[in-house]
Amino acid sequence: MQIEIRGLERLSLRERQVVALKETGWSNDKVAAKLGMAPATVATLYNRAKSKGYQVVLVISGDPLGVFGDEAEDGDDA
C-alpha cells in the first residue's frame, strides 16, 4: 500500500516535506525533529499547504485490507 499526493507542484519544497510526513501519520513534534524546525513552523507549513490544495490518494495493490474477497464481489451484502 502506498499514498500518492497530487498537486505537489503547487507546494514549496518544505511544504512538500511536511505534507509527506504528516499524511503518513507523523506528529508535528516528530516532523519538526526530523526537519530541524519548530513544531509551530510545521503547523504553519502544513496549514499553508492545505490552503493551496492537494489530494492524498491511497494506492492499494491486491487486497491487503481483506475487504475484496469472494463474499464482497456482488455488492449485495447490505
PDB file of N, CA, C and O in Angstrom:
ATOM      1  N   MET A   1       0.848  -1.168   0.000  1.00  0.00           N
ATOM      2  CA  MET A   1       0.000   0.000   0.000  1.00  0.00           C
ATOM      3  C   MET A   1       0.900   1.239   0.000  1.00  0.00           C
ATOM      4  O   MET A   1       1.936   1.266   0.666  1.00  0.00           O
ATOM      5  N   GLN A   2       0.503   2.233  -0.734  1.00  0.00           N
ATOM      6  CA  GLN A   2       1.268   3.474  -0.779  1.00  0.00           C
ATOM      7  C   GLN A   2       0.312   4.641  -0.944  1.00  0.00           C
ATOM      8  O   GLN A   2      -0.855   4.459  -1.291  1.00  0.00           O
ATOM      9  N   ILE A   3       0.817   5.843  -0.693  1.00  0.00           N
ATOM     10  CA  ILE A   3      -0.010   7.026  -0.918  1.00  0.00           C
ATOM     11  C   ILE A   3       0.562   7.801  -2.102  1.00  0.00           C
ATOM     12  O   ILE A   3       1.759   7.751  -2.387  1.00  0.00           O
ATOM     13  N   GLU A   4      -0.315   8.503  -2.766  1.00  0.00           N
ATOM     14  CA  GLU A   4       0.071   9.410  -3.846  1.00  0.00           C
ATOM     15  C   GLU A   4      -0.457  10.776  -3.463  1.00  0.00           C
ATOM     16  O   GLU A   4      -1.617  10.917  -3.078  1.00  0.00           O
ATOM     17  N   ILE A   5       0.388  11.775  -3.567  1.00  0.00           N
ATOM     18  CA  ILE A   5      -0.029  13.137  -3.241  1.00  0.00           C
ATOM     19  C   ILE A   5      -0.088  13.919  -4.545  1.00  0.00           C
ATOM     20  O   ILE A   5       0.932  14.161  -5.189  1.00  0.00           O
ATOM     21  N   ARG A   6      -1.285  14.303  -4.917  1.00  0.00           N
ATOM     22  CA  ARG A   6      -1.488  15.052  -6.162  1.00  0.00           C
ATOM     23  C   ARG A   6      -1.530  16.545  -5.863  1.00  0.00           C
ATOM     24  O   ARG A   6      -2.084  16.972  -4.850  1.00  0.00           O
ATOM     25  N   GLY A   7      -0.946  17.324  -6.747  1.00  0.00           N
ATOM     26  CA  GLY A   7      -0.926  18.772  -6.577  1.00  0.00           C
ATOM     27  C   GLY A   7       0.332  19.270  -5.889  1.00  0.00           C
ATOM     28  O   GLY A   7       0.383  20.418  -5.448  1.00  0.00           O
ATOM     29  N   LEU A   8       1.352  18.416  -5.792  1.00  0.00           N
ATOM     30  CA  LEU A   8       2.600  18.832  -5.126  1.00  0.00           C
ATOM     31  C   LEU A   8       3.296  19.985  -5.832  1.00  0.00           C
ATOM     32  O   LEU A   8       4.057  20.728  -5.213  1.00  0.00           O
ATOM     33  N   GLU A   9       3.039  20.134  -7.122  1.00  0.00           N
ATOM     34  CA  GLU A   9       3.707  21.206  -7.861  1.00  0.00           C
ATOM     35  C   GLU A   9       3.319  22.589  -7.344  1.00  0.00           C
ATOM     36  O   GLU A   9       4.023  23.566  -7.602  1.00  0.00           O
ATOM     37  N   ARG A  10       2.218  22.679  -6.625  1.00  0.00           N
ATOM     38  CA  ARG A  10       1.783  23.963  -6.051  1.00  0.00           C
ATOM     39  C   ARG A  10       2.463  24.276  -4.724  1.00  0.00           C
ATOM     40  O   ARG A  10       2.329  25.383  -4.203  1.00  0.00           O
ATOM     41  N   LEU A  11       3.197  23.298  -4.171  1.00  0.00           N
ATOM     42  CA  LEU A  11       3.784  23.456  -2.846  1.00  0.00           C
ATOM     43  C   LEU A  11       5.279  23.717  -2.911  1.00  0.00           C
ATOM     44  O   LEU A  11       5.958  23.273  -3.837  1.00  0.00           O
ATOM     45  N   SER A  12       5.791  24.445  -1.913  1.00  0.00           N
ATOM     46  CA  SER A  12       7.236  24.642  -1.801  1.00  0.00           C
ATOM     47  C   SER A  12       7.880  23.333  -1.358  1.00  0.00           C
ATOM     48  O   SER A  12       7.180  22.407  -0.949  1.00  0.00           O
ATOM     49  N   LEU A  13       9.189  23.250  -1.435  1.00  0.00           N
ATOM     50  CA  LEU A  13       9.902  22.039  -1.017  1.00  0.00           C
ATOM     51  C   LEU A  13       9.602  21.715   0.444  1.00  0.00           C
ATOM     52  O   LEU A  13       9.314  20.563   0.770  1.00  0.00           O
ATOM     53  N   ARG A  14       9.666  22.709   1.326  1.00  0.00           N
ATOM     54  CA  ARG A  14       9.422  22.479   2.744  1.00  0.00           C
ATOM     55  C   ARG A  14       7.984  22.037   2.986  1.00  0.00           C
ATOM     56  O   ARG A  14       7.736  21.161   3.815  1.00  0.00           O
ATOM     57  N   GLU A  15       7.034  22.636   2.269  1.00  0.00           N
ATOM     58  CA  GLU A  15       5.638  22.213   2.390  1.00  0.00           C
ATOM     59  C   GLU A  15       5.484  20.767   1.937  1.00  0.00           C
ATOM     60  O   GLU A  15       4.762  19.995   2.567  1.00  0.00           O
ATOM     61  N   ARG A  16       6.150  20.399   0.862  1.00  0.00           N
ATOM     62  CA  ARG A  16       6.100  19.014   0.369  1.00  0.00           C
ATOM     63  C   ARG A  16       6.638  18.038   1.410  1.00  0.00           C
ATOM     64  O   ARG A  16       6.052  16.980   1.641  1.00  0.00           O
ATOM     65  N   GLN A  17       7.750  18.397   2.032  1.00  0.00           N
ATOM     66  CA  GLN A  17       8.338  17.525   3.047  1.00  0.00           C
ATOM     67  C   GLN A  17       7.382  17.344   4.222  1.00  0.00           C
ATOM     68  O   GLN A  17       7.177  16.230   4.704  1.00  0.00           O
ATOM     69  N   VAL A  18       6.805  18.445   4.673  1.00  0.00           N
ATOM     70  CA  VAL A  18       5.887  18.396   5.807  1.00  0.00           C
ATOM     71  C   VAL A  18       4.645  17.580   5.447  1.00  0.00           C
ATOM     72  O   VAL A  18       4.213  16.734   6.230  1.00  0.00           O
ATOM     73  N   VAL A  19       4.077  17.824   4.283  1.00  0.00           N
ATOM     74  CA  VAL A  19       2.885  17.095   3.858  1.00  0.00           C
ATOM     75  C   VAL A  19       3.161  15.596   3.770  1.00  0.00           C
ATOM     76  O   VAL A  19       2.359  14.791   4.242  1.00  0.00           O
ATOM     77  N   ALA A  20       4.279  15.221   3.174  1.00  0.00           N
ATOM     78  CA  ALA A  20       4.601  13.797   3.034  1.00  0.00           C
ATOM     79  C   ALA A  20       4.668  13.115   4.391  1.00  0.00           C
ATOM     80  O   ALA A  20       4.155  12.008   4.551  1.00  0.00           O
ATOM     81  N   LEU A  21       5.285  13.754   5.360  1.00  0.00           N
ATOM     82  CA  LEU A  21       5.408  13.158   6.682  1.00  0.00           C
ATOM     83  C   LEU A  21       4.089  13.193   7.449  1.00  0.00           C
ATOM     84  O   LEU A  21       3.693  12.199   8.058  1.00  0.00           O
ATOM     85  N   LYS A  22       3.415  14.332   7.419  1.00  0.00           N
ATOM     86  CA  LYS A  22       2.146  14.452   8.141  1.00  0.00           C
ATOM     87  C   LYS A  22       1.093  13.494   7.591  1.00  0.00           C
ATOM     88  O   LYS A  22       0.353  12.888   8.367  1.00  0.00           O
ATOM     89  N   GLU A  23       1.013  13.347   6.289  1.00  0.00           N
ATOM     90  CA  GLU A  23      -0.013  12.490   5.690  1.00  0.00           C
ATOM     91  C   GLU A  23       0.289  11.003   5.870  1.00  0.00           C
ATOM     92  O   GLU A  23      -0.558  10.160   5.576  1.00  0.00           O
ATOM     93  N   THR A  24       1.475  10.680   6.347  1.00  0.00           N
ATOM     94  CA  THR A  24       1.778   9.284   6.672  1.00  0.00           C
ATOM     95  C   THR A  24       1.741   9.048   8.177  1.00  0.00           C
ATOM     96  O   THR A  24       2.205   8.018   8.665  1.00  0.00           O
ATOM     97  N   GLY A  25       1.181  10.018   8.913  1.00  0.00           N
ATOM     98  CA  GLY A  25       0.901   9.813  10.319  1.00  0.00           C
ATOM     99  C   GLY A  25       1.881  10.393  11.323  1.00  0.00           C
ATOM    100  O   GLY A  25       1.738  10.153  12.522  1.00  0.00           O
ATOM    101  N   TRP A  26       2.864  11.144  10.873  1.00  0.00           N
ATOM    102  CA  TRP A  26       3.836  11.737  11.792  1.00  0.00           C
ATOM    103  C   TRP A  26       3.202  12.897  12.554  1.00  0.00           C
ATOM    104  O   TRP A  26       2.385  13.637  12.006  1.00  0.00           O
ATOM    105  N   SER A  27       3.582  13.049  13.809  1.00  0.00           N
ATOM    106  CA  SER A  27       3.125  14.187  14.620  1.00  0.00           C
ATOM    107  C   SER A  27       3.951  15.429  14.265  1.00  0.00           C
ATOM    108  O   SER A  27       5.014  15.325  13.653  1.00  0.00           O
ATOM    109  N   ASN A  28       3.450  16.597  14.657  1.00  0.00           N
ATOM    110  CA  ASN A  28       4.205  17.838  14.433  1.00  0.00           C
ATOM    111  C   ASN A  28       5.571  17.777  15.106  1.00  0.00           C
ATOM    112  O   ASN A  28       6.563  18.235  14.539  1.00  0.00           O
ATOM    113  N   ASP A  29       5.629  17.212  16.318  1.00  0.00           N
ATOM    114  CA  ASP A  29       6.900  17.121  17.041  1.00  0.00           C
ATOM    115  C   ASP A  29       7.908  16.242  16.307  1.00  0.00           C
ATOM    116  O   ASP A  29       9.085  16.591  16.214  1.00  0.00           O
ATOM    117  N   LYS A  30       7.450  15.100  15.783  1.00  0.00           N
ATOM    118  CA  LYS A  30       8.361  14.209  15.057  1.00  0.00           C
ATOM    119  C   LYS A  30       8.833  14.837  13.747  1.00  0.00           C
ATOM    120  O   LYS A  30      10.009  14.743  13.395  1.00  0.00           O
ATOM    121  N   VAL A  31       7.913  15.477  13.031  1.00  0.00           N
ATOM    122  CA  VAL A  31       8.278  16.155  11.775  1.00  0.00           C
ATOM    123  C   VAL A  31       9.286  17.255  12.078  1.00  0.00           C
ATOM    124  O   VAL A  31      10.280  17.399  11.366  1.00  0.00           O
ATOM    125  N   ALA A  32       9.038  18.028  13.123  1.00  0.00           N
ATOM    126  CA  ALA A  32       9.937  19.126  13.498  1.00  0.00           C
ATOM    127  C   ALA A  32      11.336  18.603  13.800  1.00  0.00           C
ATOM    128  O   ALA A  32      12.328  19.179  13.353  1.00  0.00           O
ATOM    129  N   ALA A  33      11.415  17.520  14.552  1.00  0.00           N
ATOM    130  CA  ALA A  33      12.725  16.949  14.886  1.00  0.00           C
ATOM    131  C   ALA A  33      13.431  16.440  13.630  1.00  0.00           C
ATOM    132  O   ALA A  33      14.636  16.641  13.477  1.00  0.00           O
ATOM    133  N   LYS A  34      12.707  15.795  12.746  1.00  0.00           N
ATOM    134  CA  LYS A  34      13.282  15.250  11.517  1.00  0.00           C
ATOM    135  C   LYS A  34      13.809  16.358  10.602  1.00  0.00           C
ATOM    136  O   LYS A  34      14.881  16.229  10.011  1.00  0.00           O
ATOM    137  N   LEU A  35      13.044  17.446  10.492  1.00  0.00           N
ATOM    138  CA  LEU A  35      13.399  18.512   9.542  1.00  0.00           C
ATOM    139  C   LEU A  35      14.159  19.671  10.177  1.00  0.00           C
ATOM    140  O   LEU A  35      14.551  20.609   9.484  1.00  0.00           O
ATOM    141  N   GLY A  36      14.369  19.613  11.493  1.00  0.00           N
ATOM    142  CA  GLY A  36      15.137  20.662  12.161  1.00  0.00           C
ATOM    143  C   GLY A  36      14.437  21.997  12.238  1.00  0.00           C
ATOM    144  O   GLY A  36      15.032  23.041  11.968  1.00  0.00           O
ATOM    145  N   MET A  37      13.164  21.959  12.608  1.00  0.00           N
ATOM    146  CA  MET A  37      12.403  23.201  12.738  1.00  0.00           C
ATOM    147  C   MET A  37      11.486  23.088  13.946  1.00  0.00           C
ATOM    148  O   MET A  37      11.358  22.016  14.537  1.00  0.00           O
ATOM    149  N   ALA A  38      10.858  24.179  14.307  1.00  0.00           N
ATOM    150  CA  ALA A  38       9.951  24.189  15.446  1.00  0.00           C
ATOM    151  C   ALA A  38       8.613  23.548  15.064  1.00  0.00           C
ATOM    152  O   ALA A  38       8.190  23.635  13.912  1.00  0.00           O
ATOM    153  N   PRO A  39       7.945  22.902  16.032  1.00  0.00           N
ATOM    154  CA  PRO A  39       6.626  22.332  15.752  1.00  0.00           C
ATOM    155  C   PRO A  39       5.618  23.370  15.231  1.00  0.00           C
ATOM    156  O   PRO A  39       4.757  23.042  14.415  1.00  0.00           O
ATOM    157  N   ALA A  40       5.726  24.601  15.698  1.00  0.00           N
ATOM    158  CA  ALA A  40       4.828  25.660  15.215  1.00  0.00           C
ATOM    159  C   ALA A  40       5.065  25.936  13.729  1.00  0.00           C
ATOM    160  O   ALA A  40       4.125  26.236  12.994  1.00  0.00           O
ATOM    161  N   THR A  41       6.313  25.834  13.293  1.00  0.00           N
ATOM    162  CA  THR A  41       6.628  26.025  11.872  1.00  0.00           C
ATOM    163  C   THR A  41       6.034  24.900  11.051  1.00  0.00           C
ATOM    164  O   THR A  41       5.528  25.131   9.952  1.00  0.00           O
ATOM    165  N   VAL A  42       6.091  23.677  11.576  1.00  0.00           N
ATOM    166  CA  VAL A  42       5.478  22.533  10.895  1.00  0.00           C
ATOM    167  C   VAL A  42       3.981  22.790  10.716  1.00  0.00           C
ATOM    168  O   VAL A  42       3.440  22.589   9.629  1.00  0.00           O
ATOM    169  N   ALA A  43       3.317  23.232  11.780  1.00  0.00           N
ATOM    170  CA  ALA A  43       1.884  23.512  11.712  1.00  0.00           C
ATOM    171  C   ALA A  43       1.575  24.591  10.681  1.00  0.00           C
ATOM    172  O   ALA A  43       0.607  24.478   9.929  1.00  0.00           O
ATOM    173  N   THR A  44       2.395  25.633  10.648  1.00  0.00           N
ATOM    174  CA  THR A  44       2.196  26.713   9.681  1.00  0.00           C
ATOM    175  C   THR A  44       2.358  26.210   8.250  1.00  0.00           C
ATOM    176  O   THR A  44       1.533  26.510   7.387  1.00  0.00           O
ATOM    177  N   LEU A  45       3.420  25.447   7.999  1.00  0.00           N
ATOM    178  CA  LEU A  45       3.662  24.919   6.658  1.00  0.00           C
ATOM    179  C   LEU A  45       2.550  23.966   6.225  1.00  0.00           C
ATOM    180  O   LEU A  45       2.121  23.993   5.071  1.00  0.00           O
ATOM    181  N   TYR A  46       2.087  23.129   7.144  1.00  0.00           N
ATOM    182  CA  TYR A  46       1.021  22.174   6.836  1.00  0.00           C
ATOM    183  C   TYR A  46      -0.280  22.908   6.506  1.00  0.00           C
ATOM    184  O   TYR A  46      -0.958  22.563   5.539  1.00  0.00           O
ATOM    185  N   ASN A  47      -0.627  23.914   7.302  1.00  0.00           N
ATOM    186  CA  ASN A  47      -1.844  24.691   7.036  1.00  0.00           C
ATOM    187  C   ASN A  47      -1.744  25.463   5.730  1.00  0.00           C
ATOM    188  O   ASN A  47      -2.720  25.559   4.985  1.00  0.00           O
ATOM    189  N   ARG A  48      -0.574  26.010   5.453  1.00  0.00           N
ATOM    190  CA  ARG A  48      -0.370  26.728   4.198  1.00  0.00           C
ATOM    191  C   ARG A  48      -0.528  25.776   3.015  1.00  0.00           C
ATOM    192  O   ARG A  48      -1.152  26.123   2.012  1.00  0.00           O
ATOM    193  N   ALA A  49       0.037  24.577   3.135  1.00  0.00           N
ATOM    194  CA  ALA A  49      -0.067  23.583   2.066  1.00  0.00           C
ATOM    195  C   ALA A  49      -1.521  23.174   1.845  1.00  0.00           C
ATOM    196  O   ALA A  49      -1.968  23.040   0.706  1.00  0.00           O
ATOM    197  N   LYS A  50      -2.258  22.977   2.940  1.00  0.00           N
ATOM    198  CA  LYS A  50      -3.667  22.596   2.811  1.00  0.00           C
ATOM    199  C   LYS A  50      -4.459  23.686   2.099  1.00  0.00           C
ATOM    200  O   LYS A  50      -5.367  23.390   1.322  1.00  0.00           O
ATOM    201  N   SER A  51      -4.117  24.954   2.365  1.00  0.00           N
ATOM    202  CA  SER A  51      -4.848  26.047   1.723  1.00  0.00           C
ATOM    203  C   SER A  51      -4.554  26.127   0.225  1.00  0.00           C
ATOM    204  O   SER A  51      -5.361  26.659  -0.536  1.00  0.00           O
ATOM    205  N   LYS A  52      -3.404  25.603  -0.199  1.00  0.00           N
ATOM    206  CA  LYS A  52      -3.053  25.585  -1.619  1.00  0.00           C
ATOM    207  C   LYS A  52      -3.737  24.434  -2.349  1.00  0.00           C
ATOM    208  O   LYS A  52      -3.799  24.426  -3.579  1.00  0.00           O
ATOM    209  N   GLY A  53      -4.236  23.488  -1.612  1.00  0.00           N
ATOM    210  CA  GLY A  53      -4.989  22.389  -2.195  1.00  0.00           C
ATOM    211  C   GLY A  53      -4.099  21.293  -2.760  1.00  0.00           C
ATOM    212  O   GLY A  53      -3.316  21.525  -3.681  1.00  0.00           O
ATOM    213  N   TYR A  54      -4.223  20.148  -2.219  1.00  0.00           N
ATOM    214  CA  TYR A  54      -3.579  18.946  -2.742  1.00  0.00           C
ATOM    215  C   TYR A  54      -4.484  17.789  -2.376  1.00  0.00           C
ATOM    216  O   TYR A  54      -5.351  17.930  -1.514  1.00  0.00           O
ATOM    217  N   GLN A  55      -4.296  16.649  -3.015  1.00  0.00           N
ATOM    218  CA  GLN A  55      -5.107  15.475  -2.735  1.00  0.00           C
ATOM    219  C   GLN A  55      -4.203  14.322  -2.355  1.00  0.00           C
ATOM    220  O   GLN A  55      -3.137  14.130  -2.940  1.00  0.00           O
ATOM    221  N   VAL A  56      -4.639  13.559  -1.371  1.00  0.00           N
ATOM    222  CA  VAL A  56      -3.935  12.345  -0.984  1.00  0.00           C
ATOM    223  C   VAL A  56      -4.760  11.178  -1.486  1.00  0.00           C
ATOM    224  O   VAL A  56      -5.948  11.063  -1.186  1.00  0.00           O
ATOM    225  N   VAL A  57      -4.112  10.309  -2.259  1.00  0.00           N
ATOM    226  CA  VAL A  57      -4.767   9.140  -2.822  1.00  0.00           C
ATOM    227  C   VAL A  57      -4.086   7.904  -2.268  1.00  0.00           C
ATOM    228  O   VAL A  57      -2.860   7.797  -2.304  1.00  0.00           O
ATOM    229  N   LEU A  58      -4.870   6.977  -1.759  1.00  0.00           N
ATOM    230  CA  LEU A  58      -4.350   5.713  -1.253  1.00  0.00           C
ATOM    231  C   LEU A  58      -4.324   4.724  -2.405  1.00  0.00           C
ATOM    232  O   LEU A  58      -5.361   4.447  -3.009  1.00  0.00           O
ATOM    233  N   VAL A  59      -3.144   4.186  -2.718  1.00  0.00           N
ATOM    234  CA  VAL A  59      -2.987   3.213  -3.793  1.00  0.00           C
ATOM    235  C   VAL A  59      -2.820   1.845  -3.151  1.00  0.00           C
ATOM    236  O   VAL A  59      -1.848   1.593  -2.439  1.00  0.00           O
ATOM    237  N   ILE A  60      -3.788   0.961  -3.415  1.00  0.00           N
ATOM    238  CA  ILE A  60      -3.776  -0.369  -2.812  1.00  0.00           C
ATOM    239  C   ILE A  60      -3.574  -1.398  -3.904  1.00  0.00           C
ATOM    240  O   ILE A  60      -4.272  -1.389  -4.918  1.00  0.00           O
ATOM    241  N   SER A  61      -2.627  -2.272  -3.694  1.00  0.00           N
ATOM    242  CA  SER A  61      -2.357  -3.348  -4.631  1.00  0.00           C
ATOM    243  C   SER A  61      -2.840  -4.657  -4.011  1.00  0.00           C
ATOM    244  O   SER A  61      -2.457  -4.988  -2.889  1.00  0.00           O
ATOM    245  N   GLY A  62      -3.665  -5.391  -4.719  1.00  0.00           N
ATOM    246  CA  GLY A  62      -4.190  -6.634  -4.176  1.00  0.00           C
ATOM    247  C   GLY A  62      -5.300  -6.362  -3.171  1.00  0.00           C
ATOM    248  O   GLY A  62      -6.113  -5.460  -3.374  1.00  0.00           O
ATOM    249  N   ASP A  63      -5.341  -7.135  -2.087  1.00  0.00           N
ATOM    250  CA  ASP A  63      -6.381  -6.997  -1.068  1.00  0.00           C
ATOM    251  C   ASP A  63      -5.778  -7.036   0.337  1.00  0.00           C
ATOM    252  O   ASP A  63      -6.131  -7.907   1.132  1.00  0.00           O
ATOM    253  N   PRO A  64      -4.870  -6.103   0.654  1.00  0.00           N
ATOM    254  CA  PRO A  64      -4.227  -6.141   1.958  1.00  0.00           C
ATOM    255  C   PRO A  64      -5.177  -5.858   3.125  1.00  0.00           C
ATOM    256  O   PRO A  64      -4.870  -6.183   4.272  1.00  0.00           O
ATOM    257  N   LEU A  65      -6.321  -5.255   2.832  1.00  0.00           N
ATOM    258  CA  LEU A  65      -7.278  -4.942   3.876  1.00  0.00           C
ATOM    259  C   LEU A  65      -8.284  -6.063   4.094  1.00  0.00           C
ATOM    260  O   LEU A  65      -9.054  -6.034   5.054  1.00  0.00           O
ATOM    261  N   GLY A  66      -8.280  -7.041   3.210  1.00  0.00           N
ATOM    262  CA  GLY A  66      -9.184  -8.167   3.328  1.00  0.00           C
ATOM    263  C   GLY A  66     -10.647  -7.819   3.122  1.00  0.00           C
ATOM    264  O   GLY A  66     -11.520  -8.438   3.730  1.00  0.00           O
ATOM    265  N   VAL A  67     -10.930  -6.842   2.277  1.00  0.00           N
ATOM    266  CA  VAL A  67     -12.314  -6.427   2.059  1.00  0.00           C
ATOM    267  C   VAL A  67     -12.846  -6.762   0.668  1.00  0.00           C
ATOM    268  O   VAL A  67     -14.030  -6.560   0.402  1.00  0.00           O
ATOM    269  N   PHE A  68     -12.000  -7.266  -0.218  1.00  0.00           N
ATOM    270  CA  PHE A  68     -12.442  -7.539  -1.580  1.00  0.00           C
ATOM    271  C   PHE A  68     -12.454  -9.018  -1.910  1.00  0.00           C
ATOM    272  O   PHE A  68     -12.224  -9.403  -3.056  1.00  0.00           O
ATOM    273  N   GLY A  69     -12.716  -9.839  -0.926  1.00  0.00           N
ATOM    274  CA  GLY A  69     -12.769 -11.282  -1.139  1.00  0.00           C
ATOM    275  C   GLY A  69     -14.007 -11.683  -1.909  1.00  0.00           C
ATOM    276  O   GLY A  69     -14.792 -10.827  -2.319  1.00  0.00           O
ATOM    277  N   ASP A  70     -14.191 -12.995  -2.111  1.00  0.00           N
ATOM    278  CA  ASP A  70     -15.305 -13.532  -2.882  1.00  0.00           C
ATOM    279  C   ASP A  70     -16.663 -13.080  -2.374  1.00  0.00           C
ATOM    280  O   ASP A  70     -17.554 -12.798  -3.175  1.00  0.00           O
ATOM    281  N   GLU A  71     -16.842 -13.005  -1.061  1.00  0.00           N
ATOM    282  CA  GLU A  71     -18.143 -12.651  -0.495  1.00  0.00           C
ATOM    283  C   GLU A  71     -18.544 -11.213  -0.795  1.00  0.00           C
ATOM    284  O   GLU A  71     -19.726 -10.882  -0.701  1.00  0.00           O
ATOM    285  N   ALA A  72     -17.598 -10.348  -1.154  1.00  0.00           N
ATOM    286  CA  ALA A  72     -17.923  -8.934  -1.414  1.00  0.00           C
ATOM    287  C   ALA A  72     -18.042  -8.630  -2.901  1.00  0.00           C
ATOM    288  O   ALA A  72     -18.235  -7.473  -3.275  1.00  0.00           O
ATOM    289  N   GLU A  73     -17.929  -9.644  -3.760  1.00  0.00           N
ATOM    290  CA  GLU A  73     -17.924  -9.388  -5.203  1.00  0.00           C
ATOM    291  C   GLU A  73     -19.240  -8.869  -5.740  1.00  0.00           C
ATOM    292  O   GLU A  73     -19.240  -8.013  -6.625  1.00  0.00           O
ATOM    293  N   ASP A  74     -20.368  -9.359  -5.234  1.00  0.00           N
ATOM    294  CA  ASP A  74     -21.643  -8.938  -5.816  1.00  0.00           C
ATOM    295  C   ASP A  74     -22.169  -7.624  -5.259  1.00  0.00           C
ATOM    296  O   ASP A  74     -23.031  -6.996  -5.874  1.00  0.00           O
ATOM    297  N   GLY A  75     -21.667  -7.202  -4.109  1.00  0.00           N
ATOM    298  CA  GLY A  75     -22.054  -5.916  -3.538  1.00  0.00           C
ATOM    299  C   GLY A  75     -23.457  -5.904  -2.971  1.00  0.00           C
ATOM    300  O   GLY A  75     -23.982  -4.833  -2.670  1.00  0.00           O
ATOM    301  N   ASP A  76     -24.087  -7.068  -2.815  1.00  0.00           N
ATOM    302  CA  ASP A  76     -25.458  -7.153  -2.313  1.00  0.00           C
ATOM    303  C   ASP A  76     -25.528  -7.568  -0.853  1.00  0.00           C
ATOM    304  O   ASP A  76     -26.555  -8.097  -0.427  1.00  0.00           O
ATOM    305  N   ASP A  77     -24.491  -7.352  -0.079  1.00  0.00           N
ATOM    306  CA  ASP A  77     -24.447  -7.813   1.292  1.00  0.00           C
ATOM    307  C   ASP A  77     -25.150  -6.879   2.271  1.00  0.00           C
ATOM    308  O   ASP A  77     -25.228  -7.188   3.460  1.00  0.00           O
ATOM    309  N   ALA A  78     -25.663  -5.741   1.799  1.00  0.00           N
ATOM    310  CA  ALA A  78     -26.269  -4.749   2.697  1.00  0.00           C
ATOM    311  C   ALA A  78     -27.597  -5.154   3.235  1.00  0.00           C
ATOM    312  O   ALA A  78     -28.207  -4.407   3.999  1.00  0.00           O
TER     313      ALA A  78
END
